[in-house]
Amino acid sequence: MGPSGSGKSTLLYLLGGLTHPTAGRIWLDGSELTGRDDSAVTRLRYEKIGFVFQRFNLLPTLTALENVSIALKLTFFSDGNGKRDLTPPEELLELVGLGAKKDHRPNEMSIGEQQRVAIARALVRSPSILLADEPTGSLDRDNTQKVLEIFKKLHKEHGQTIIMVTHDPDVARQGDRILHLVDGRIDS
């Protein structure tokens, strides 16, 4: 948590290897990201991380189902440890309450529905780490609660680590630990 401009999204981008630090080192799940070439960081991100972007990053010409499925089509890397339990994209859309909208394109959906498609896409590869930038920011209270229940279930049943940025204190209280960022620093 923290005010706008405090570095919350930047922290997620650093943890996910999308941004390089100007100083210091970053370790993620036992692997150092700092100093690795882009290909190695991309591979680590592909194998371990799911992103829920604040601006969703949905492809406008694809349907909801295609936007979720696209993460499975990125086969330029093997999973390294064989086949994983992957949740079918249709099932994830049902899970986020959008099974009936699977053939809709982003411009045919509300902002909240687009956000839930982005959440389903982040989960499709069953990542061990989920980095979520304001994943409930555009959702109503009921859908916020549904998404938080999904996150809790993933953590409890699959041991998934979830690092979430939020402005909402009620959402933050759902986590095991709350960190406050002020001017790019963790304020204890």
Phi and psi in degrees as GROMACS dihedral restraints (atoms count N, CA, C in turn):
[ dihedral_restraints ]
;  ai    aj    ak    al  type     phi  dphi    fc
    3     4     5     6     1   161.0    20    10
    4     5     6     7     1   164.5    20    10
    6     7     8     9     1   -67.5    20    10
    7     8     9    10     1   162.2    20    10
    9    10    11    12     1   -54.8    20    10
   10    11    12    13     1   136.9    20    10
   12    13    14    15     1    84.2    20    10
   13    14    15    16     1     5.7    20    10
   15    16    17    18     1   -82.8    20    10
   16    17    18    19     1   -11.5    20    10
   18    19    20    21     1   110.0    20    10
   19    20    21    22     1    11.1    20    10
   21    22    23    24     1   -62.4    20    10
   22    23    24    25     1   -52.3    20    10
   24    25    26    27     1   -66.5    20    10
   25    26    27    28     1   -38.3    20    10
   27    28    29    30     1   -59.9    20    10
   28    29    30    31     1   -41.2    20    10
   30    31    32    33     1   -59.5    20    10
   31    32    33    34     1   -44.6    20    10
   33    34    35    36     1   -62.9    20    10
   34    35    36    37     1   -41.6    20    10
   36    37    38    39     1   -64.8    20    10
   37    38    39    40     1   -36.2    20    10
   39    40    41    42     1   -66.5    20    10
   40    41    42    43     1   -46.4    20    10
   42    43    44    45     1   -62.4    20    10
   43    44    45    46     1   -32.9    20    10
   45    46    47    48     1   -89.2    20    10
   46    47    48    49     1     2.1    20    10
   48    49    50    51     1    73.2    20    10
   49    50    51    52     1    17.5    20    10
   51    52    53    54     1   -85.6    20    10
   52    53    54    55     1   -19.8    20    10
   54    55    56    57     1  -130.7    20    10
   55    56    57    58     1   141.6    20    10
   57    58    59    60     1   -93.4    20    10
   58    59    60    61     1   138.5    20    10
   60    61    62    63     1   -72.4    20    10
   61    62    63    64     1   150.8    20    10
   63    64    65    66     1   -85.4    20    10
   64    65    66    67     1   -17.7    20    10
   66    67    68    69     1  -156.1    20    10
   67    68    69    70     1   160.1    20    10
   69    70    71    72     1    83.0    20    10
   70    71    72    73     1  -174.6    20    10
   72    73    74    75     1  -131.4    20    10
   73    74    75    76     1   151.4    20    10
   75    76    77    78     1  -122.8    20    10
   76    77    78    79     1   125.9    20    10
   78    79    80    81     1  -115.9    20    10
   79    80    81    82     1   134.9    20    10
   81    82    83    84     1  -135.5    20    10
   82    83    84    85     1   116.8    20    10
   84    85    86    87     1    53.7    20    10
   85    86    87    88     1    43.9    20    10
   87    88    89    90     1    82.7    20    10
   88    89    90    91     1     1.1    20    10
   90    91    92    93     1  -118.8    20    10
   91    92    93    94     1   133.4    20    10
   93    94    95    96     1   -81.7    20    10
   94    95    96    97     1   126.9    20    10
   96    97    98    99     1   -84.7    20    10
   97    98    99   100     1   -35.1    20    10
   99   100   101   102     1   -60.9    20    10
  100   101   102   103     1   132.8    20    10
  102   103   104   105     1    86.4    20    10
  103   104   105   106     1   -10.9    20    10
  105   106   107   108     1   -76.8    20    10
  106   107   108   109     1   151.8    20    10
  108   109   110   111     1   -75.1    20    10
  109   110   111   112     1   164.5    20    10
  111   112   113   114     1   -57.3    20    10
  112   113   114   115     1   -36.4    20    10
  114   115   116   117     1   -64.0    20    10
  115   116   117   118     1   -42.8    20    10
  117   118   119   120     1   -67.8    20    10
  118   119   120   121     1   -39.8    20    10
  120   121   122   123     1   -67.0    20    10
  121   122   123   124     1   -40.9    20    10
  123   124   125   126     1   -61.3    20    10
  124   125   126   127     1   -41.7    20    10
  126   127   128   129     1   -62.3    20    10
  127   128   129   130     1   -46.6    20    10
  129   130   131   132     1   -60.9    20    10
  130   131   132   133     1   -43.9    20    10
  132   133   134   135     1   -62.2    20    10
  133   134   135   136     1   -44.6    20    10
  135   136   137   138     1   -60.4    20    10
  136   137   138   139     1   -41.0    20    10
  138   139   140   141     1   -80.7    20    10
  139   140   141   142     1   -26.4    20    10
  141   142   143   144     1  -124.9    20    10
  142   143   144   145     1   -17.6    20    10
  144   145   146   147     1  -120.6    20    10
  145   146   147   148     1   137.4    20    10
  147   148   149   150     1  -114.4    20    10
  148   149   150   151     1   138.2    20    10
  150   151   152   153     1  -113.9    20    10
  151   152   153   154     1   135.8    20    10
  153   154   155   156     1  -113.0    20    10
  154   155   156   157     1   106.3    20    10
  156   157   158   159     1   -82.7    20    10
  157   158   159   160     1   147.1    20    10
  159   160   161   162     1   -61.9    20    10
  160   161   162   163     1   -33.8    20    10
  162   163   164   165     1  -100.8    20    10
  163   164   165   166     1    15.0    20    10
  165   166   167   168     1    70.9    20    10
  166   167   168   169     1   -43.2    20    10
  168   169   170   171     1    55.5    20    10
  169   170   171   172     1    39.0    20    10
  171   172   173   174     1   -80.6    20    10
  172   173   174   175     1   147.6    20    10
  174   175   176   177     1   -85.5    20    10
  175   176   177   178     1   120.9    20    10
  177   178   179   180     1   -65.5    20    10
  178   179   180   181     1   -23.5    20    10
  180   181   182   183     1   -88.7    20    10
  181   182   183   184     1    -5.9    20    10
  183   184   185   186     1  -101.6    20    10
  184   185   186   187     1   151.1    20    10
  186   187   188   189     1   -74.5    20    10
  187   188   189   190     1   171.9    20    10
  189   190   191   192     1   -57.6    20    10
  190   191   192   193     1   -46.1    20    10
  192   193   194   195     1   -62.2    20    10
  193   194   195   196     1   -41.8    20    10
  195   196   197   198     1   -68.1    20    10
  196   197   198   199     1   -36.8    20    10
  198   199   200   201     1   -64.2    20    10
  199   200   201   202     1   -36.6    20    10
  201   202   203   204     1   -74.7    20    10
  202   203   204   205     1   -41.8    20    10
  204   205   206   207     1   -69.1    20    10
  205   206   207   208     1   -23.9    20    10
  207   208   209   210     1   -58.9    20    10
  208   209   210   211     1   -32.0    20    10
  210   211   212   213     1   -65.2    20    10
  211   212   213   214     1   -25.8    20    10
  213   214   215   216     1   -79.8    20    10
  214   215   216   217     1   -20.3    20    10
  216   217   218   219     1   -83.9    20    10
  217   218   219   220     1    -9.2    20    10
  219   220   221   222     1   -80.4    20    10
  220   221   222   223     1    84.6    20    10
  222   223   224   225     1  -104.5    20    10
  223   224   225   226     1    24.8    20    10
  225   226   227   228     1   -74.1    20    10
  226   227   228   229     1    -5.5    20    10
  228   229   230   231     1  -129.4    20    10
  229   230   231   232     1   148.9    20    10
  231   232   233   234     1   -85.6    20    10
  232   233   234   235     1   164.1    20    10
  234   235   236   237     1   -74.4    20    10
  235   236   237   238     1    -8.4    20    10
  237   238   239   240     1    80.6    20    10
  238   239   240   241     1   -39.9    20    10
  240   241   242   243     1  -119.2    20    10
  241   242   243   244     1    34.9    20    10
  243   244   245   246     1    79.8    20    10
  244   245   246   247     1  -164.5    20    10
  246   247   248   249     1   -73.1    20    10
  247   248   249   250     1   141.9    20    10
  249   250   251   252     1  -109.0    20    10
  250   251   252   253     1   163.3    20    10
  252   253   254   255     1   -74.9    20    10
  253   254   255   256     1   104.0    20    10
  255   256   257   258     1  -103.8    20    10
  256   257   258   259     1   136.3    20    10
  258   259   260   261     1   -84.0    20    10
  259   260   261   262     1   129.1    20    10
  261   262   263   264     1   -58.8    20    10
  262   263   264   265     1   140.4    20    10
  264   265   266   267     1   -53.6    20    10
  265   266   267   268     1   -39.4    20    10
  267   268   269   270     1   -60.6    20    10
  268   269   270   271     1   -40.4    20    10
  270   271   272   273     1   -65.1    20    10
  271   272   273   274     1   -40.2    20    10
  273   274   275   276     1   -66.5    20    10
  274   275   276   277     1   -39.3    20    10
  276   277   278   279     1   -63.9    20    10
  277   278   279   280     1   -38.5    20    10
  279   280   281   282     1   -62.5    20    10
  280   281   282   283     1   -43.6    20    10
  282   283   284   285     1   -58.4    20    10
  283   284   285   286     1   -38.6    20    10
  285   286   287   288     1   -92.1    20    10
  286   287   288   289     1     9.8    20    10
  288   289   290   291     1    80.6    20    10
  289   290   291   292     1    24.8    20    10
  291   292   293   294     1  -124.6    20    10
  292   293   294   295     1    21.7    20    10
  294   295   296   297     1   -56.0    20    10
  295   296   297   298     1   -37.7    20    10
  297   298   299   300     1   -74.1    20    10
  298   299   300   301     1   -12.5    20    10
  300   301   302   303     1  -108.0    20    10
  301   302   303   304     1    15.7    20    10
  303   304   305   306     1   -60.3    20    10
  304   305   306   307     1   -26.5    20    10
  306   307   308   309     1   -97.2    20    10
  307   308   309   310     1     7.4    20    10
  309   310   311   312     1   -88.2    20    10
  310   311   312   313     1   144.7    20    10
  312   313   314   315     1   -88.4    20    10
  313   314   315   316     1   161.1    20    10
  315   316   317   318     1   -51.5    20    10
  316   317   318   319     1   -39.3    20    10
  318   319   320   321     1   -70.7    20    10
  319   320   321   322     1    -7.7    20    10
  321   322   323   324     1  -101.0    20    10
  322   323   324   325     1     7.3    20    10
  324   325   326   327     1  -124.5    20    10
  325   326   327   328     1   156.4    20    10
  327   328   329   330     1   -71.7    20    10
  328   329   330   331     1   168.0    20    10
  330   331   332   333     1   -60.3    20    10
  331   332   333   334     1   -42.4    20    10
  333   334   335   336     1   -63.5    20    10
  334   335   336   337     1   -37.6    20    10
  336   337   338   339     1   -68.2    20    10
  337   338   339   340     1   -40.1    20    10
  339   340   341   342     1   -60.6    20    10
  340   341   342   343     1   -39.5    20    10
  342   343   344   345     1   -63.9    20    10
  343   344   345   346     1   -39.5    20    10
  345   346   347   348     1   -69.5    20    10
  346   347   348   349     1   -32.3    20    10
  348   349   350   351     1   -63.3    20    10
  349   350   351   352     1   -42.7    20    10
  351   352   353   354     1   -62.3    20    10
  352   353   354   355     1   -36.9    20    10
  354   355   356   357     1   -66.5    20    10
  355   356   357   358     1   -45.4    20    10
  357   358   359   360     1   -59.7    20    10
  358   359   360   361     1   -42.2    20    10
  360   361   362   363     1   -61.7    20    10
  361   362   363   364     1   -40.3    20    10
  363   364   365   366     1   -65.9    20    10
  364   365   366   367     1   -25.0    20    10
  366   367   368   369     1   -94.2    20    10
  367   368   369   370     1   -12.2    20    10
  369   370   371   372     1   -62.4    20    10
  370   371   372   373     1   -30.1    20    10
  372   373   374   375     1   -92.1    20    10
  373   374   375   376     1     9.7    20    10
  375   376   377   378     1    51.1    20    10
  376   377   378   379     1    56.6    20    10
  378   379   380   381     1   -68.8    20    10
  379   380   381   382     1   150.6    20    10
  381   382   383   384     1   -78.6    20    10
  382   383   384   385     1   -19.9    20    10
  384   385   386   387     1  -129.4    20    10
  385   386   387   388     1   129.3    20    10
  387   388   389   390     1  -115.1    20    10
  388   389   390   391     1   121.7    20    10
  390   391   392   393     1  -105.6    20    10
  391   392   393   394     1   116.0    20    10
  393   394   395   396     1  -122.6    20    10
  394   395   396   397     1   115.2    20    10
  396   397   398   399     1   -98.6    20    10
  397   398   399   400     1   102.1    20    10
  399   400   401   402     1    53.0    20    10
  400   401   402   403     1    53.7    20    10
  402   403   404   405     1   -67.3    20    10
  403   404   405   406     1   -15.2    20    10
  405   406   407   408     1  -115.4    20    10
  406   407   408   409     1     7.2    20    10
  408   409   410   411     1   -58.9    20    10
  409   410   411   412     1   -28.8    20    10
  411   412   413   414     1  -110.7    20    10
  412   413   414   415     1    15.7    20    10
  414   415   416   417     1  -104.3    20    10
  415   416   417   418     1   150.0    20    10
  417   418   419   420     1   -75.7    20    10
  418   419   420   421     1   174.3    20    10
  420   421   422   423     1   -59.0    20    10
  421   422   423   424     1   -44.1    20    10
  423   424   425   426     1   -63.7    20    10
  424   425   426   427     1   -46.6    20    10
  426   427   428   429     1   -70.7    20    10
  427   428   429   430     1   -31.8    20    10
  429   430   431   432     1   -59.3    20    10
  430   431   432   433     1   -46.7    20    10
  432   433   434   435     1   -63.4    20    10
  433   434   435   436     1   -39.9    20    10
  435   436   437   438     1   -62.0    20    10
  436   437   438   439     1   -45.4    20    10
  438   439   440   441     1   -62.9    20    10
  439   440   441   442     1   -43.3    20    10
  441   442   443   444     1   -63.9    20    10
  442   443   444   445     1   -36.1    20    10
  444   445   446   447     1   -65.8    20    10
  445   446   447   448     1   -39.3    20    10
  447   448   449   450     1   -60.7    20    10
  448   449   450   451     1   -46.9    20    10
  450   451   452   453     1   -60.9    20    10
  451   452   453   454     1   -44.6    20    10
  453   454   455   456     1   -60.4    20    10
  454   455   456   457     1   -42.7    20    10
  456   457   458   459     1   -63.7    20    10
  457   458   459   460     1   -44.0    20    10
  459   460   461   462     1   -60.4    20    10
  460   461   462   463     1   -41.5    20    10
  462   463   464   465     1   -67.3    20    10
  463   464   465   466     1   -47.0    20    10
  465   466   467   468     1   -69.8    20    10
  466   467   468   469     1   -45.7    20    10
  468   469   470   471     1   -87.8    20    10
  469   470   471   472     1   -26.7    20    10
  471   472   473   474     1  -120.7    20    10
  472   473   474   475     1     0.4    20    10
  474   475   476   477     1    67.5    20    10
  475   476   477   478     1    20.0    20    10
  477   478   479   480     1   -68.6    20    10
  478   479   480   481     1   133.5    20    10
  480   481   482   483     1   -85.4    20    10
  481   482   483   484     1   130.1    20    10
  483   484   485   486     1  -124.2    20    10
  484   485   486   487     1   120.2    20    10
  486   487   488   489     1  -112.8    20    10
  487   488   489   490     1   116.6    20    10
  489   490   491   492     1  -124.5    20    10
  490   491   492   493     1   135.3    20    10
  492   493   494   495     1   -97.7    20    10
  493   494   495   496     1   134.5    20    10
  495   496   497   498     1  -153.5    20    10
  496   497   498   499     1   154.5    20    10
  498   499   500   501     1   -99.4    20    10
  499   500   501   502     1   -11.6    20    10
  501   502   503   504     1   -89.7    20    10
  502   503   504   505     1   112.7    20    10
  504   505   506   507     1   -62.0    20    10
  505   506   507   508     1   -31.2    20    10
  507   508   509   510     1   -66.4    20    10
  508   509   510   511     1   -38.8    20    10
  510   511   512   513     1   -68.3    20    10
  511   512   513   514     1   -43.9    20    10
  513   514   515   516     1   -60.0    20    10
  514   515   516   517     1   -38.0    20    10
  516   517   518   519     1   -64.8    20    10
  517   518   519   520     1   -13.6    20    10
  519   520   521   522     1   -75.9    20    10
  520   521   522   523     1   -16.3    20    10
  522   523   524   525     1   -82.6    20    10
  523   524   525   526     1   166.0    20    10
  525   526   527   528     1   -78.4    20    10
  526   527   528   529     1   -24.5    20    10
  528   529   530   531     1  -149.8    20    10
  529   530   531   532     1   138.4    20    10
  531   532   533   534     1  -118.3    20    10
  532   533   534   535     1   126.6    20    10
  534   535   536   537     1  -112.3    20    10
  535   536   537   538     1   139.6    20    10
  537   538   539   540     1  -109.2    20    10
  538   539   540   541     1   128.6    20    10
  540   541   542   543     1  -104.9    20    10
  541   542   543   544     1   135.0    20    10
  543   544   545   546     1  -136.0    20    10
  544   545   546   547     1   121.5    20    10
  546   547   548   549     1    51.5    20    10
  547   548   549   550     1    42.0    20    10
  549   550   551   552     1    80.2    20    10
  550   551   552   553     1     7.6    20    10
  552   553   554   555     1  -126.0    20    10
  553   554   555   556     1   147.1    20    10
  555   556   557   558     1   -76.1    20    10
  556   557   558   559     1   124.0    20    10
  558   559   560   561     1   -99.5    20    10
  559   560   561   562     1   109.9    20    10
